[in-house]
């Protein structure tokens, strides 16, 4: 089946297609019975979907962040276009490739040139002067280059498009470099933390949409995944100072800031507080700037 891009959809058209579920809420009709309110995305835009029937059966077949294969019909309500969904399943390459499922069709692409972003990232890395930090960053990015250049920074919020993780990392390192000049901090530590604290997303975000949901990796969270990836590479650098390892580990584990925001620990050093602050600020600015357009 050929999936129709969202920006090409018209009202009162039957369709079969592949989309990314970025929001899923159980709501109630006027009579008290349940329905599911969805926000769906592909590389061209977003659209609301509604599941009115067989709610208890269909809700078990997919979740937020999943690509979905659906059958339905479009309809207009006011000035907005919706999809009335008759059937829906979680989509995977293994099951739906033969029907035309292409994961990259579900995620928009950064407006910035990926090669230029990668070149800029290399320039930021050169500023790192401590050899063990530079060796760590260089090795990790070299081994993850292909994914790092493709992955979004999130599925449904900030930098949620192809090359988004790379774009945000460049932005964070630029900000970290400026702040390091203004405060008495370890610039090498801050830049390394800005570069690597999200590396776990290459494992927790299932951009390939395979049948393997990697539940164990998703459950532990990005901060711990990133810490584990970084520590694995640190073990290969025999001259890596223990104190720098501990400081870097703290930056990665605390970048989300607050425990109520699923942060394993809260920032306890200036570098950690700066990393949390710039990560939060940059994410908010990206989200707001895209939604104001």
Backbone torsions as a table, in degrees:
resi	resn	phi	psi	omega
1	UNK	NA	144.3	-179.7
2	UNK	-98.0	115.7	-179.3
3	UNK	-73.9	133.8	179.2
4	UNK	-90.3	128.7	178.4
5	UNK	-63.6	146.1	-174.8
6	UNK	-58.0	-39.9	-177.7
7	UNK	-73.2	-3.8	176.9
8	UNK	-104.9	-0.4	-176.8
9	UNK	-74.1	143.2	175.4
10	UNK	-121.3	165.6	-179.5
11	UNK	-74.8	151.3	175.6
12	UNK	61.9	43.5	178.5
13	UNK	-124.2	128.3	174.2
14	UNK	-73.4	140.8	-178.2
15	UNK	-146.3	155.5	166.7
16	UNK	-127.9	130.3	-175.4
17	UNK	-162.7	173.8	179.6
18	UNK	-116.2	130.0	179.9
19	UNK	-143.6	167.5	178.0
20	UNK	-104.9	126.9	179.0
21	UNK	-83.7	111.4	-178.6
22	UNK	-107.5	-4.4	175.0
23	UNK	-157.0	138.3	-179.1
24	UNK	-145.1	118.7	-178.3
25	UNK	-134.2	135.2	175.6
26	UNK	-88.4	122.0	-178.5
27	UNK	-125.2	176.8	-179.2
28	UNK	-120.9	140.3	174.2
29	UNK	-75.8	176.1	180.0
30	UNK	-62.0	-29.1	179.7
31	UNK	-85.7	2.0	178.0
32	UNK	92.7	-10.1	178.9
33	UNK	-76.5	153.4	-174.2
34	UNK	-83.1	152.9	166.3
35	UNK	-143.8	164.0	-177.9
36	UNK	-111.2	129.0	178.3
37	UNK	-103.9	121.1	-176.1
38	UNK	-119.5	149.6	167.1
39	UNK	-116.5	120.0	-175.1
40	UNK	-113.5	151.2	-175.3
41	UNK	-138.5	147.2	161.1
42	UNK	-138.1	-171.3	-173.7
43	UNK	-68.6	-11.3	-177.4
44	UNK	-100.1	-17.6	-178.1
45	UNK	165.5	-162.4	-179.2
46	UNK	-130.5	157.6	179.0
47	UNK	-153.1	149.9	175.9
48	UNK	-84.9	144.3	175.1
49	UNK	-127.4	151.3	178.9
50	UNK	-130.4	134.9	171.7
51	UNK	-112.2	109.8	-175.2
52	UNK	-95.8	-29.9	-174.0
53	UNK	-120.0	158.1	179.0
54	UNK	53.2	37.0	-174.1
55	UNK	-58.1	-47.7	-174.6
56	UNK	-67.0	-26.8	178.6
57	UNK	-81.6	-49.1	-174.1
58	UNK	-71.5	-29.5	-178.2
59	UNK	-64.8	-22.8	-179.6
60	UNK	-80.4	-10.4	-172.4
61	UNK	-88.7	-8.4	-178.0
62	UNK	-161.7	169.5	177.8
63	UNK	-146.0	175.6	177.5
64	UNK	-60.3	137.1	-179.0
65	UNK	91.4	-8.3	179.5
66	UNK	-87.1	143.6	164.2
67	UNK	-74.1	145.0	-177.5
68	UNK	-131.2	147.3	170.2
69	UNK	-105.6	127.5	-175.4
70	UNK	-137.0	157.8	171.5
71	UNK	-122.7	138.2	-179.2
72	UNK	-175.2	-164.6	178.6
73	UNK	-141.0	139.2	179.7
74	UNK	-82.7	150.3	175.8
75	UNK	-151.7	157.6	-179.8
76	UNK	-103.3	140.7	175.0
77	UNK	-137.1	108.7	-171.8
78	UNK	67.5	-128.6	179.1
79	UNK	-97.5	2.4	-174.4
80	UNK	-106.1	150.6	178.2
81	UNK	-103.1	136.3	-179.4
82	UNK	-128.3	165.7	171.2
83	UNK	-117.1	122.3	171.2
84	UNK	-86.5	112.7	-169.9
85	UNK	-93.3	124.8	179.1
86	UNK	-92.0	-37.0	179.4
87	UNK	-149.2	149.2	-176.7
88	UNK	-154.7	141.2	177.4
89	UNK	-142.0	154.2	172.1
90	UNK	-66.2	131.2	-178.0
91	UNK	-95.5	144.5	175.1
92	UNK	-142.4	156.1	177.2
93	UNK	-58.1	-43.9	-175.8
94	UNK	-58.0	-38.8	-174.6
95	UNK	-93.7	-32.6	-168.7
96	UNK	-117.1	1.4	179.9
97	UNK	-58.1	-40.3	-178.5
98	UNK	-67.0	-13.7	178.1
99	UNK	-100.0	6.1	176.6
100	UNK	99.5	14.3	-179.7
101	UNK	-73.9	119.6	178.0
102	UNK	-125.1	107.5	-175.6
103	UNK	-52.7	-37.3	-177.4
104	UNK	-65.1	-18.6	178.0
105	UNK	-72.0	-12.0	-176.3
106	UNK	-95.1	-10.4	-174.0
107	UNK	-123.4	125.3	177.3
108	UNK	-61.7	167.0	-179.2
109	UNK	-112.1	143.5	176.1
110	UNK	-56.1	143.2	177.8
111	UNK	-76.0	-13.2	178.9
112	UNK	-87.5	149.3	-179.0
113	UNK	-72.3	126.1	-174.0
114	UNK	-64.9	-36.5	179.7
115	UNK	-67.2	-39.3	177.9
116	UNK	-68.1	-37.4	176.9
117	UNK	-63.2	-43.6	-179.6
118	UNK	-64.8	-40.4	177.9
119	UNK	-63.2	-41.2	178.7
120	UNK	-65.0	-38.0	178.4
121	UNK	-62.8	-41.1	178.8
122	UNK	-63.5	-34.9	177.2
123	UNK	-66.0	-39.8	178.8
124	UNK	-66.7	-38.4	-179.7
125	UNK	-64.6	-34.8	-179.2
126	UNK	-62.6	-22.0	-180.0
127	UNK	-71.2	-25.2	177.6
128	UNK	-65.4	120.2	-172.8
129	UNK	-99.1	-27.0	179.1
130	UNK	-71.1	122.4	-174.1
131	UNK	-57.2	-40.3	-176.8
132	UNK	-69.7	-33.8	176.0
133	UNK	-68.9	-44.6	-178.7
134	UNK	-64.9	-39.5	179.0
135	UNK	-64.2	-41.0	179.6
136	UNK	-62.4	-51.8	-178.3
137	UNK	-62.0	-45.5	-177.6
138	UNK	-61.9	-43.4	-178.2
139	UNK	-67.6	-45.3	-178.7
140	UNK	-63.7	-45.3	-179.2
141	UNK	-68.2	-34.5	177.6
142	UNK	-63.8	-42.4	-178.5
143	UNK	-74.2	-21.4	-177.0
144	UNK	-116.2	17.5	-171.8
145	UNK	-54.9	-48.3	-175.4
146	UNK	-61.1	-47.9	179.1
147	UNK	-67.2	-42.3	-175.9
148	UNK	-60.7	-30.9	-179.2
149	UNK	-82.2	-10.1	-175.7
150	UNK	-110.7	-40.1	-167.3
151	UNK	-65.5	146.2	169.1
152	UNK	-76.7	165.4	175.4
153	UNK	-83.7	-20.6	174.5
154	UNK	-157.5	167.8	179.4
155	UNK	-85.0	-41.2	-169.5
156	UNK	-125.5	-0.7	-173.4
157	UNK	-121.8	-98.2	-174.4
158	UNK	-92.8	144.0	178.9
159	UNK	45.6	45.5	-174.5
160	UNK	-91.3	55.2	178.4
161	UNK	-148.0	165.2	-178.6
162	UNK	-58.4	138.4	-175.4
163	UNK	74.6	5.9	-176.1
164	UNK	-64.0	-39.0	179.4
165	UNK	-64.2	-42.5	177.7
166	UNK	-64.2	-44.5	-179.7
167	UNK	-61.3	-44.5	-179.5
168	UNK	-68.3	-39.4	-179.7
169	UNK	-60.8	-42.4	176.8
170	UNK	-61.2	-44.1	179.7
171	UNK	-62.1	-44.8	-179.1
172	UNK	-64.5	-39.1	-179.2
173	UNK	-69.1	-35.0	176.0
174	UNK	-63.5	-45.1	179.6
175	UNK	-66.1	-42.2	179.7
176	UNK	-60.7	-39.5	179.7
177	UNK	-63.1	-42.1	179.7
178	UNK	-67.4	-42.9	-179.2
179	UNK	-67.1	-35.3	-179.7
180	UNK	-62.8	-26.8	178.2
181	UNK	-76.7	-23.3	-175.2
182	UNK	-93.9	-19.0	-178.0
183	UNK	-125.5	154.1	178.6
184	UNK	-81.8	80.3	-177.2
185	UNK	-130.2	168.7	175.5
186	UNK	-81.2	98.7	-175.6
187	UNK	-63.4	-34.8	179.0
188	UNK	-63.9	-42.4	178.3
189	UNK	-65.3	-45.8	-177.5
190	UNK	-64.4	-43.9	179.5
191	UNK	-65.2	-40.1	178.7
192	UNK	-65.7	-42.3	177.2
193	UNK	-63.4	-40.9	179.1
194	UNK	-63.0	-33.9	-177.7
195	UNK	-78.3	-37.2	-168.1
196	UNK	-109.0	-8.1	-171.1
197	UNK	-67.7	-14.7	179.7
198	UNK	-110.3	12.0	-175.3
199	UNK	-61.0	-26.3	179.1
200	UNK	-64.1	-20.5	179.8
201	UNK	-65.9	-20.6	175.7
202	UNK	-68.4	-13.4	179.2
203	UNK	-111.0	-31.2	-175.4
204	UNK	-88.2	-27.6	177.0
205	UNK	-89.7	116.4	-176.1
206	UNK	-87.8	71.5	-176.0
207	UNK	-69.9	-22.0	178.2
208	UNK	-77.6	-17.9	177.9
209	UNK	54.6	45.9	176.6
210	UNK	-81.8	175.6	-180.0
211	UNK	-69.2	-24.5	179.0
212	UNK	-76.4	112.3	-176.9
213	UNK	-83.5	-8.5	179.1
214	UNK	48.5	50.0	-174.4
215	UNK	-56.9	-43.6	-176.3
216	UNK	-61.8	-33.2	179.3
217	UNK	-76.6	-37.0	179.8
218	UNK	-69.1	-33.5	-175.0
219	UNK	-70.6	-32.6	-175.9
220	UNK	-78.0	-17.4	176.7
221	UNK	91.3	156.9	-174.8
222	UNK	-65.7	-39.5	-176.9
223	UNK	-60.2	-46.7	-179.0
224	UNK	-70.8	-38.5	176.2
225	UNK	-60.0	-45.1	179.8
226	UNK	-63.1	-43.7	177.8
227	UNK	-58.3	-43.0	-178.0
228	UNK	-67.0	-40.7	177.9
229	UNK	-62.9	-47.1	-179.0
230	UNK	-62.9	-43.9	-179.9
231	UNK	-63.7	-33.5	177.2
232	UNK	-61.2	-40.1	179.0
233	UNK	-76.8	-33.6	177.9
234	UNK	-61.6	-36.2	179.7
235	UNK	-61.5	-22.4	179.3
236	UNK	-84.2	-11.5	179.8
237	UNK	-104.3	96.0	-172.0
238	UNK	-63.2	-24.5	-176.7
239	UNK	-94.4	10.1	-177.4
240	UNK	-73.2	118.5	-177.5
241	UNK	-62.4	138.9	-178.4
242	UNK	-61.2	-40.5	-178.3
243	UNK	-63.9	-41.3	178.3
244	UNK	-66.7	-35.5	176.9
245	UNK	-61.8	-45.7	-178.9
246	UNK	-64.9	-43.1	-179.6
247	UNK	-64.1	-42.7	179.3
248	UNK	-66.4	-41.3	178.2
249	UNK	-59.4	-40.7	179.7
250	UNK	-65.7	-39.9	177.9
251	UNK	-59.3	-44.9	-177.4
252	UNK	-67.3	-42.8	-176.7
253	UNK	-73.5	-20.1	-174.6
254	UNK	-110.9	6.3	-172.1
255	UNK	-66.4	-22.6	178.4
256	UNK	-77.3	-14.2	167.9
257	UNK	93.7	-64.7	-173.1
258	UNK	-118.4	148.5	179.2
259	UNK	-62.6	-33.8	178.9
260	UNK	-70.6	-10.7	173.6
261	UNK	-100.9	22.7	179.1
262	UNK	67.8	25.1	175.6
263	UNK	-80.6	126.8	179.2
264	UNK	-58.2	-37.7	175.7
265	UNK	-141.5	162.5	176.7
266	UNK	-98.4	151.7	-177.5
267	UNK	-57.5	131.6	-179.4
268	UNK	-125.8	4.6	174.9
269	UNK	-129.3	163.5	179.8
270	UNK	-63.9	-43.0	179.7
271	UNK	-60.3	-41.2	179.5
272	UNK	-65.6	-41.7	178.4
273	UNK	-64.6	-40.2	178.3
274	UNK	-64.8	-42.4	180.0
275	UNK	-63.8	-45.0	177.3
276	UNK	-59.5	-45.1	-176.0
277	UNK	-63.7	-47.7	-177.7
278	UNK	-70.9	-32.6	177.4
279	UNK	-65.8	-45.3	179.4
280	UNK	-65.2	-47.4	-179.0
281	UNK	-60.9	-48.2	-176.7
282	UNK	-63.8	-40.3	178.9
283	UNK	-63.1	-44.3	-179.6
284	UNK	-64.5	-43.0	-179.4
285	UNK	-64.0	-42.6	179.1
286	UNK	-62.6	-45.4	-179.1
287	UNK	-62.8	-46.8	-176.6
288	UNK	-69.1	-38.8	-178.1
289	UNK	-66.0	-35.9	179.3
290	UNK	-72.6	-34.0	-176.5
291	UNK	-84.9	-8.4	176.3
292	UNK	-88.2	-12.6	-176.4
293	UNK	-85.0	NA	NA
